[in-house]
């Protein structure tokens, strides 16, 4: 072995402790599993037997390797069994009292050179270390659930931790096939510090009845590429656990974004803690299962579809990437599309961009040449909005400037026929302000597509207090027909996705600004520990730092929460012209093309 950490005790054989024990045993370590509950110890052995049997079936390990792995895992009910361990990993319940009891007992059991690690994700490692007779050997070793699958391990040092101890467990994590990230001692560390603030805001959004649980979860999965929606994830983590983490974070930060949403307390105290209890934000077939079952809050099939207007022709205003993508989406779905720009040449250029996109789809076998030609034939470029005289639905996709949009809607009001639906694709501006620029605000609605429009499945359908039910039903039906997923939102800053995404990005910037963690470590933590397709700084540089700053300012102005104020580092980079990939430099530097 490269490290001297050969015999490792795992104290607490719940889901996480069992997962860590499996990782260690499969990597060749001698594992001493300790739990006061014989049932928990038996369950841990059964789980390891089952997982290694599956690994043999899938030909990932041999039967001999399986037998050796099982032989390396022994269980005990007495903490005294940890006496021979080189490393002890404590994974008991998330309370100071429970953990301190283990740490005090270990002082008289293990050798002075034994490293003692806590698996906490919310409590102070420093406070636990200070209560130990050997604080220099205490650190945090935060695995993510499920431990065998998740690559991230946060190695947490206190001011008292010996560098040798950090070095030893970091080397161990690498030998286990994990990606260790070094972090300082503060509640939530990196991954949970960013993740739980986002989850809390999602819970508060649901509690405020801004959107349904299904729409919130669908929006974040389809709009951000996340593996799970935030409310389903809270049910998986445990609502009581989330509340504990958030309380610890709020106690330190005093940031209102970390103050646990009241619904988390209500559900926790009612025993509705998520999957483990069989009910949380959703209802499950049985405690401990992942199978969601319908309940009183489950939406019924869309009865509103019959109430909508007939739409056969669509006007798209704009000539940029988003306008081209939206026009392509409607034309593919069989709609006759008028693509209007400031001048026929710009409109023709936008149609050429669509032709290239469709040709790439043909090259990749996603559509036939005949389908491409038919789609292009349905798109008519125009140099003026006058061409929208007969369209049933007009969609604007021009610059994100309220004055520009209001002027355009005033023109649409004059040009479009009575009863035509007028939609804005704004991502941050008030839809009602566009509606008020017309004499028919009841016909105005938001249709927030995501970039690139042909690929992204989400459309946020934003109705104002003036939007008619008929127009809302029409747009939902059209969104489904173009093979997108509609989610309903009220007309407030950020809608669902940006209101949850950008505070998370802003908090990541604050971590770097405060020298808590590096760009690379934060990006790695969120990809490996949170399942995000991109780290926050990768995403910020793609979106554009100027665009991100504008959205942060809108959110701060609307909600007036100090925690939403844009991070000064973001403002400084924008002022310096470092806007991300489009300028060759943002949080990182890029090779110019």
N, C-alpha and C positions, 0 to 999 in steps of 0.2 A: 504494500500500500504506500502511496505517495505521502499520505498524511498519517499521523499517529492515531487518528480517531477511528479505531477499528471496532471497539465495543461501544454501542450507543444505547442508552436507555431512553424510552419514550414514555413519559408519565401522562396518562390520560388517553384512553383508547376509544374515544368517540370517532366520528367520521374523519376528522382531520388527523388525529393521532394514528388511526389505523392506516390512513393513506401514507403518512410519513414513514411508518414502520415498513410498509410494503416497498417504498422507494429504497430504503436503506438495505433491507434484506435482499432485494433483487440485485443491488449493487455490490453484494458480497460482504456487507457488514454483519457483525453479530448484534442482534437486536433483542434488548430486554424490554418487553412490554409490561407496563405496570398500571393497574387500575384496581381501585378498591371493590369494584363490582365484578364478580365472577362472570356475570352474564355479558358484560361489556368485553371482557377478555375472550370469552368463548366466541362472541360475535366477530371479534377482530380476527381470530384464527380462521373462522368460517369464511370471512370475506377474503382473506389472503388465499385460502384454498381455492375459492371460486375464481378469483382473478387470475391466478397462475394456471388453473385448468383452462381458462379461456385463451391464455397466451400460448399454451401447448397446442390447442385446437387450431389456432391461427398460425402455427409454426413460427412463432416469435422466439420461443425457448424450447428446449428439449425436455423430455420427461425427467431426465437426470438433473437438469438445472432446476426444474420445479421442486424435486425432492430436496435438493441442497438449500434452496431458498426457504422452504418450510422448516427445515432443520435449524436454520439460523435464527428463527423467530420463537422465542420462549416467553411465556406470560407468567406474571406474578401478581399477588395482591398486596404485597408488602414493599414499601419504598426502600427497605434495606437491600433489596435485590439490585439497586443501582450502585452498590459499593464498588464494583469492579469496572464501572463505565468510564470511558475516556471523555464522553460527552453525554450530558443529560438534556433532553429537549422536553420542556414542560408544555403540555397542551390541555390544561384543565380549564374549568369554566372561567369566563372572562370577568373575574372580580379580584380586586387587590387581596382581599382576605384569603380566598382560596389559593392564590398563587404564592402569597407570602408564607402561608402555612407550609407549602411544599419547599420553598427556598430555605426556610429556617431548618426544616428537618434534614435537608440535603447537606447543610453545613457540617453536621456531625456524622454523616454517612459516607460521602464521597472523598476521594483523595484531594489534597490541596491543589494539585495541578489539573483536576478535572474541570472542563468548561461547562458552564450551566447556561442554557439558552431558554428564553421564554418565547412561546409562539404567539404572544399577544399581537393584536392588530390595532389596539386602542389605548392600552394602558401605558404608563410611563416606565420604560426600561430602567431609567435612572433611579426612580423611586424603589423599584424591586431590587436593584443592585445595592442601593444604600442600606437595605434591610438585611443584606447578606454579610456573613463574616469575611467573605472574599469578593468584594465588589468588582475587582479587576478581572475576574473570570466570568462575569455575567454580561450577556448581550442578548439581542433579539434575533430570532431566526424565523422569519415570517414566510411560511409556505402558503400557496394559494390552492383553493379547492376546485377540482379534485387534485390532490397532491401528485399522484402518478402522472397525470396528463399535463398539468400546468408547469411551464418552464421557469417562471420567475421565483426567485427567493430573495427577499429583502434582508440584508445583514445590517442589523441596527446596533450602533455603538452608543454608549453613554460617555460622558466625560471621564468616567472612571474605568472604562474598558481597556484592557491591555491590547496593544496592537498585535501581539502574537496570537491572542485568542481570535481576533478578527481575521487574521491571515489564515489560521488553521481552518475555521469554518467556511471561509470563502473558497479555499482550495477543495474542501469536502463538497461544497455545493457544485463546483465544476465537475468533480469526479462523479457526481450523481447524475450528470447530464443536464444540470440546471444552469440558469443564467443569474448569477448573483449581482445584486445592485446594492452598493453601500449607501446607507442613509443615516441621518442623525435621528435623535430621539425626539419625536413629536407625534401626537396622536394621529393615527391614520397613515403615518409615514408617507411614501409617495403615492402608490397606487390607490389605496383606500382613502388617502387624504383628498384625492381628486374625485374618485368614484363616488364616495358617500355624499359629498356635497351635491353632486348631480342627482343621485337617487333621492335625496331629501327634497330637492326642488321639484322632481317629478311627483313625489307624494303630495307635496303642497299644491301642485297644479291640479291633481286629481281631486284633492279635498275641496278645492275652490270650485269644483264642477265646471272647470274651463273646458275639459275634454274627457271623454270616456277612457277607462283603463285600456280598452282594446285599441283605441286610436292613439293614445300616448305611446303604447308599446310598439304598435305597427309603425308609427312615425319615426321612432328612433332606430328601429331595425332597418326599415327601407330607406330612410333619409340619411342615415350615417353608417349603414353596413354593420351594425352591432349584432352580435350573436343572439342577444336576448333584449327584450324591452326592459325598462327600469323597474316597473312594478312586478313583473314576473321574476326579475332578478332579486328584488327585495324578498319575495316569497321563498326563493331558493336559499338565500343567505340566512334568513330568519329575521322577522321584523323586530323581535326583541334584541337580537344581536346588533342590527343596524341602529336601533335607538341608543344602545350602549356606546357604540363607536361615535355616533354624532354628539352625544352628551359630553364625551371626553374631548372631542374636537372643539366643541363650543366653549367648554370650560377654559381652554387655552386661548382660542382665537377671538372669542366674543364677536365673531362674525355672524350676523343674523342668518346668513345662508347655511350655517352649520347648526342652528338651533332646531332641534328635531321638530318636524311638522306634527301638530297635535294628533293627527290621525295615527301616527306611529305609536303614540302612547295609548290611544284608545284601543287599537287592535291588540297591542301587547298585553294590556291589563285584562282584556277579554279572553285571552288565551288563543287569539287568532294570529298565530305567529308565522304562518306561511305553510309551505309544503309539509313540514314536520308535524303540524297539528291537523293538516287536512283542509285548512282554510286560512286565507290571509286576504290579499287583494282579490285573489281568485279562489274558487272552490275546487278541491281535488277529490278524485275517486276514493282515496283512503289516505290516512296520515302516512307521510314518507314517500308517496308516489308523485310522479310528475304529470299524471293524466288529469288535465283540467276537465271539469264537467260543467254543463250549463247551470246557472243559478238565476236568481231574480234580476240580476244586473246584466245578464247576457243580452246583447242587442238582438232583436228579432230581424228576420229577413226584410230588406228594404221595401216597405209598403209604399214608400213615397214615389217609386219609379213611375207609376202610372200617372202621377200628377204633373210630370214635367212637360216641357214644350218640345216640339219636333225640331231637331237640328240636322240640317243636311249640308250646310255650307258654313265655313269658318274663315274669318279674317284674322291674320296675325300681323301686328304692327311692330316693325323693327327689322334690323338687318344684321344684328350681332349673332354670336354663337347661340344664345338662348332662343332668340326668335327663330333662327334656322332650325334648331332642334325641335321646337314645338310644332313648327309647320310640317316637319318630316313626320312627327308622331301622328298628327291629324290626317295627313295624306295617306300614310300607311294603313290607317284604320278605315279608309274609304271615303273620307270627307273631301268635298271640293274646297280647296284652300286658296284664298287670295293673300299673297305675301306682299305687304305694302311697306315701302321705305321712303326716305327723303330723296327721291329721284329714282328713275327706272334702272339706272346703272347699278345702284346699290342693291336694289331688289334682285336684279339678275345675278349679281355676285353672290348673294345669299342663296339663290336657287342652285348656283354652281357648287356651293359648299355642300348643299343637301345631296346633289348628284354624286359627289365624291364619297360622302358618307354611305349612300346606298350601294355604290360600287364596291366599297370595302365589305359590306354585308354579303354581296354576291360572291366576292372572292373567298369569303370564309364559309360559304355554303349555307348562310342563314336565310337567304331569299333567292329567288330565281331572277334571271335577267328580265323576264317578262313582267314579274311583279315590280321590279325596279322601274321599268319604263312606264308601267301603269301608274305607279305612285307619282313619278315626276310629272306625268301628264295632268294629274289632278291639281298641280300647283301653278297658279297664275301670278307672275310678278306684276307689281304695279308701282308707279311712282308717286301715288297720292292716295290719301285715305278716302277719296271720293269713290274708289273702287269697292268700298265696303257697303255701298247702298243697299244691297240685297242679302248680305250675310245674316245668318241666324244667330251667330255667336262671334263677337269681336274680342280678341285677346291682345292686350298690349304687352310688349316686352322691350320697352325702351329704357333709357338711362334711369338709374335709381335716384331720381331727383323729383321731389314733389311738384315743383312748379312746372316742370316739363310734362309730367304725367297729367296734371290738372288741365293744362292747355290741350293735351291730346284728347282727354275725355270730353272736354267742351266741344271739340271738333267732332268726335264720334256721336255726341248727342245730336248734332245738326245733320250728320251724314247718314247714320244708320236708321233703318226703318223702325217704326213703332213695334215694341215687343221684342226687339233683338236684345240678347243678353250681352252685357259689357263686362269684361273681366280684366283685372290687373294681375300681373305676375309678381308684384312687389314682394320683397322678402322682409321688409322692415318698416315700410311707411304705412300710415293709416289708410285703410281701404275707404273708409267713410269720407275722407278728404277728397278722394277721387270721385266718389259718388255725388258729393255736394257740388261738384263742378258741372253736373248735368241737371236737366230738368226732370230726370227719371231715376232718382237714387234707388228705387225699389228694384231696378234692373241690373244694378252693379254688384259685383261679387269678386272675391279674390280667388285666383287659381295659381297657387305657388308651386311651380314645377322646380325640380332639382336638376343640377347640372352634372353630367350631360343628359338632357331631357330624353333622348331616345333610349338610354340605358336605365335611368333611375325610375323606379316603379311608383314613387310616392308623389301625390299631389295634395297639398293642404288646401282645403276648400274653406274660404274665409268669408263668413257672412257678417254683415254689419247689422245694427239694430234696425236698419231700413230695408234690408234685402228681403224680397218676397219669398214665401215658401216655394212657389212655383219655380222661381229662378234657382233657388238652392237645389231643388229636386232635379232640375234640368242638368245642372253642372255635375252633380253626383252621377247621374246616368251617363252623361257624356264621358266623364272620367273613367268609368268602368268600361265603356265601349272602346276607348283607346288603350285598353289593357293596362291601366294604371290603378293604384289603390288610393281611393279618396279617404281622407280623415277630416273630420269637422273641427273647425277652430273658430273662436270668437275673434273680433277685430282688435287685437292688442299687440304690442310690440313683440316681435320674435315668433309669434304664433306658437307652435309646439317645439319644433326642432331647434330653431335658433335661440329660443328662450332657455332651452336646457343645454344646448351645445356651447354657446359662447361664454357663459359664466365659468364653465369647466375649463375652457381654453384660457380664459383670463386668470384663473387660479393657478394654472400651470406656469404662466408667465411670472406670476408673483413668486412661485417657488424658485425660479431661476434668479429673479431679481434679488431675492433674499439669500442667495447662495446656499440654498438648502440642498439642491441637487442639480446635476448637469442636464443639458438638453438631451444628450444621448441616454442618460439613465432614466429620465422621465419618459421619453418616447418608448424605450425598451419596456419599462414598467407597465405602461398602459397597453402595449401590444401583447406582452407575454402574460401579464397579470389580469388585464381587463378584457382581453379578446378584441381590442379595437383594431380595425384594419390599418390604421395609421396612427402614429404618435401625435400628440397635440401640436408639436412644432413642425412636423412634416405637413400636417393639415393646414396650419396657419400660413405657411409659406405657399401652399397650393392655392388657398382661398384668396390670399393677398392681405397683407397687413393693413393696408388702407381700408379695404372692405371690412375687415374684422373690427378695426377701430370704430368705423362708422356704426356698425351694428351694436357694439358695446355702448357707444354713446346714446343710441336710441333706447336701449334697454335701461340704462342708468337714468335717463331723463324721464322715462315713463314710470318706472317702479320706484325711483328715488331711494333705492337701497344703497347705503355706502359701500357694501360689499360688491356692488356691480360697477363701481367706478373703474374705468379702464386703467390697467396697470401702467405706471409711468414709463416703464421700459418699452411698452408697445407704442406709446405716443412718441418717445424719442426716436425709435427706429423709423416710424412713418415720417417724422420731421426731417430725418436725414436722407429720405428717399429710398430707404431699404424696405421695399414692399413685398419681398418674396421672390419666387421663381421668375416672375415677369420682369424683374429688374436685375436679376442675377445675384441678388443678395437680400436676405431677410434675416431670420434667425441663423441661417446657414448661408454659405456661399455656393453658387452654382456656376458651372461652365457655361459661358455664353455661346449660343448657337449662331 
